[in-house]
Amino acid sequence: MNRNEREAFLADVHVGVISIPREGRAPLTAPIWYSYEPGGEVLVGMGRDSLKGRLISEGVVISLCAQDENPPYKYVTVEGPVISVTETDSERDTRPMAIRYLGKELGNQYADQSVSEGNIQVRIKPEVWLTVDYGKL
């Protein structure tokens, strides 16, 4: 994929798969909601006390993969450092992410019932891009 194609693909709605390094073990790999605007950072949220949250800190290099499971298959993987870890704000972070993945009605219900306390928002700077679009082969 060229730059515009890969950034548009990543900005679309996909469940991402995040990989976070662990000392002495294989990386932790888990599905996650994310958001991305072309040219920006990847944003993900998680519980501070979750395994993901305990492994994340500024400077840690992680990867996130988004894929289309329908033929012809495509995927985008970004690798880069965590550039910030901040407390989640329900209106700024949780509600827009829930609406992105669940639509307006269910997203608002999810956000109204969700507790943001103890959650963190993580910003990842994409530095390495790996892409495949089998429709182009």
Secondary structure, 3 states (H helix, E strand, C coil): CCHHHHHHHHHCCCCEEEEECCCCCCCEEEEECEEECCCCCEEEEEECCCHHHHHCCCCCEEEEEEEECCCCCEEEEEEEEEEEEEECCHHHHHHHHHHHHHCHHHHHHHHHHCCCCCEEEEEECCCEEEEEEHHHC
